[in-house]
Amino acid sequence: ASMERVSKASDKIVESEIKLSQVTELKTATNDMKAAIGKGSWKGSITDYLKKSVGYGDDKIASFKQQFNRVSMKELTDSLPPGAASENDVTLVQKGFPDADADPKTILSFLDSIDRIERAKIRYNSAKVQFVSENKYEGKASSEFQVDGITVKKGQTLNQFIREHKDSIYGGGDVEELTYNPTTGEWE
């Protein structure tokens, strides 16, 4: 059973790494589009930019959007480890991929939120793999041991350990708090 838990956590790490790769690709394209807009050499949607300037076909664009499609709040929060994401990140991601005519700042805010959440999932699942590999299950630690250089106390469960050390595990202070501006309709 412990090997199955380790395997599932490892699979989740791979899933998050794939999403991060896609996020990085889209962030690069969006930043390029933002620069082109700044130079006055582009006026159009992200979809048009991806097609004309980056050479993406409709299938690849549809795949990106499907990957980041609206996720139910329950599905999103159930997949997040304790303390992994800000409320703003969760809200922004739950809205789904921005409309094709969204400005680069809105698209980048969305992608940054996905990036932070997926990185938190990787860190959590990595800690889980180490914890379960050492302890054989997620329950109370039978002895003291290390996870990412942090001591797990005897009797501490995985979730207690994560909550106590979330800043160290998730990178502490790495989450940029955004505020929604109803006047502009953007996260700032």
Secondary structure as a PSIPRED ss2 file (coil, helix, strand):
# PSIPRED VFORMAT (PSIPRED V4.0)

   1 A C   1.000  0.000  0.000
   2 S H   0.000  1.000  0.000
   3 M H   0.000  1.000  0.000
   4 E H   0.000  1.000  0.000
   5 R H   0.000  1.000  0.000
   6 V H   0.000  1.000  0.000
   7 S H   0.000  1.000  0.000
   8 K H   0.000  1.000  0.000
   9 A H   0.000  1.000  0.000
  10 S H   0.000  1.000  0.000
  11 D H   0.000  1.000  0.000
  12 K H   0.000  1.000  0.000
  13 I H   0.000  1.000  0.000
  14 V H   0.000  1.000  0.000
  15 E H   0.000  1.000  0.000
  16 S H   0.000  1.000  0.000
  17 E H   0.000  1.000  0.000
  18 I H   0.000  1.000  0.000
  19 K H   0.000  1.000  0.000
  20 L H   0.000  1.000  0.000
  21 S H   0.000  1.000  0.000
  22 Q H   0.000  1.000  0.000
  23 V H   0.000  1.000  0.000
  24 T H   0.000  1.000  0.000
  25 E H   0.000  1.000  0.000
  26 L H   0.000  1.000  0.000
  27 K H   0.000  1.000  0.000
  28 T H   0.000  1.000  0.000
  29 A H   0.000  1.000  0.000
  30 T H   0.000  1.000  0.000
  31 N H   0.000  1.000  0.000
  32 D H   0.000  1.000  0.000
  33 M H   0.000  1.000  0.000
  34 K H   0.000  1.000  0.000
  35 A H   0.000  1.000  0.000
  36 A H   0.000  1.000  0.000
  37 I H   0.000  1.000  0.000
  38 G H   0.000  1.000  0.000
  39 K H   0.000  1.000  0.000
  40 G C   1.000  0.000  0.000
  41 S C   1.000  0.000  0.000
  42 W C   1.000  0.000  0.000
  43 K C   1.000  0.000  0.000
  44 G C   1.000  0.000  0.000
  45 S C   1.000  0.000  0.000
  46 I H   0.000  1.000  0.000
  47 T H   0.000  1.000  0.000
  48 D H   0.000  1.000  0.000
  49 Y H   0.000  1.000  0.000
  50 L H   0.000  1.000  0.000
  51 K H   0.000  1.000  0.000
  52 K H   0.000  1.000  0.000
  53 S C   1.000  0.000  0.000
  54 V C   1.000  0.000  0.000
  55 G C   1.000  0.000  0.000
  56 Y C   1.000  0.000  0.000
  57 G C   1.000  0.000  0.000
  58 D H   0.000  1.000  0.000
  59 D H   0.000  1.000  0.000
  60 K H   0.000  1.000  0.000
  61 I H   0.000  1.000  0.000
  62 A H   0.000  1.000  0.000
  63 S H   0.000  1.000  0.000
  64 F H   0.000  1.000  0.000
  65 K H   0.000  1.000  0.000
  66 Q H   0.000  1.000  0.000
  67 Q H   0.000  1.000  0.000
  68 F C   1.000  0.000  0.000
  69 N C   1.000  0.000  0.000
  70 R C   1.000  0.000  0.000
  71 V C   1.000  0.000  0.000
  72 S C   1.000  0.000  0.000
  73 M H   0.000  1.000  0.000
  74 K H   0.000  1.000  0.000
  75 E H   0.000  1.000  0.000
  76 L H   0.000  1.000  0.000
  77 T H   0.000  1.000  0.000
  78 D H   0.000  1.000  0.000
  79 S H   0.000  1.000  0.000
  80 L C   1.000  0.000  0.000
  81 P C   1.000  0.000  0.000
  82 P C   1.000  0.000  0.000
  83 G C   1.000  0.000  0.000
  84 A C   1.000  0.000  0.000
  85 A C   1.000  0.000  0.000
  86 S C   1.000  0.000  0.000
  87 E H   0.000  1.000  0.000
  88 N H   0.000  1.000  0.000
  89 D H   0.000  1.000  0.000
  90 V H   0.000  1.000  0.000
  91 T H   0.000  1.000  0.000
  92 L H   0.000  1.000  0.000
  93 V H   0.000  1.000  0.000
  94 Q H   0.000  1.000  0.000
  95 K C   1.000  0.000  0.000
  96 G C   1.000  0.000  0.000
  97 F C   1.000  0.000  0.000
  98 P C   1.000  0.000  0.000
  99 D C   1.000  0.000  0.000
 100 A C   1.000  0.000  0.000
 101 D C   1.000  0.000  0.000
 102 A C   1.000  0.000  0.000
 103 D C   1.000  0.000  0.000
 104 P H   0.000  1.000  0.000
 105 K H   0.000  1.000  0.000
 106 T H   0.000  1.000  0.000
 107 I H   0.000  1.000  0.000
 108 L H   0.000  1.000  0.000
 109 S H   0.000  1.000  0.000
 110 F H   0.000  1.000  0.000
 111 L H   0.000  1.000  0.000
 112 D H   0.000  1.000  0.000
 113 S H   0.000  1.000  0.000
 114 I H   0.000  1.000  0.000
 115 D H   0.000  1.000  0.000
 116 R H   0.000  1.000  0.000
 117 I H   0.000  1.000  0.000
 118 E H   0.000  1.000  0.000
 119 R H   0.000  1.000  0.000
 120 A H   0.000  1.000  0.000
 121 K H   0.000  1.000  0.000
 122 I H   0.000  1.000  0.000
 123 R H   0.000  1.000  0.000
 124 Y H   0.000  1.000  0.000
 125 N H   0.000  1.000  0.000
 126 S H   0.000  1.000  0.000
 127 A H   0.000  1.000  0.000
 128 K H   0.000  1.000  0.000
 129 V H   0.000  1.000  0.000
 130 Q H   0.000  1.000  0.000
 131 F H   0.000  1.000  0.000
 132 V H   0.000  1.000  0.000
 133 S H   0.000  1.000  0.000
 134 E H   0.000  1.000  0.000
 135 N H   0.000  1.000  0.000
 136 K C   1.000  0.000  0.000
 137 Y C   1.000  0.000  0.000
 138 E C   1.000  0.000  0.000
 139 G C   1.000  0.000  0.000
 140 K C   1.000  0.000  0.000
 141 A C   1.000  0.000  0.000
 142 S C   1.000  0.000  0.000
 143 S C   1.000  0.000  0.000
 144 E C   1.000  0.000  0.000
 145 F E   0.000  0.000  1.000
 146 Q E   0.000  0.000  1.000
 147 V E   0.000  0.000  1.000
 148 D C   1.000  0.000  0.000
 149 G C   1.000  0.000  0.000
 150 I E   0.000  0.000  1.000
 151 T E   0.000  0.000  1.000
 152 V E   0.000  0.000  1.000
 153 K C   1.000  0.000  0.000
 154 K C   1.000  0.000  0.000
 155 G C   1.000  0.000  0.000
 156 Q C   1.000  0.000  0.000
 157 T C   1.000  0.000  0.000
 158 L H   0.000  1.000  0.000
 159 N H   0.000  1.000  0.000
 160 Q H   0.000  1.000  0.000
 161 F H   0.000  1.000  0.000
 162 I H   0.000  1.000  0.000
 163 R H   0.000  1.000  0.000
 164 E H   0.000  1.000  0.000
 165 H C   1.000  0.000  0.000
 166 K H   0.000  1.000  0.000
 167 D H   0.000  1.000  0.000
 168 S H   0.000  1.000  0.000
 169 I H   0.000  1.000  0.000
 170 Y H   0.000  1.000  0.000
 171 G C   1.000  0.000  0.000
 172 G C   1.000  0.000  0.000
 173 G C   1.000  0.000  0.000
 174 D C   1.000  0.000  0.000
 175 V C   1.000  0.000  0.000
 176 E C   1.000  0.000  0.000
 177 E C   1.000  0.000  0.000
 178 L C   1.000  0.000  0.000
 179 T C   1.000  0.000  0.000
 180 Y E   0.000  0.000  1.000
 181 N E   0.000  0.000  1.000
 182 P C   1.000  0.000  0.000
 183 T C   1.000  0.000  0.000
 184 T C   1.000  0.000  0.000
 185 G C   1.000  0.000  0.000
 186 E E   0.000  0.000  1.000
 187 W E   0.000  0.000  1.000
 188 E C   1.000  0.000  0.000
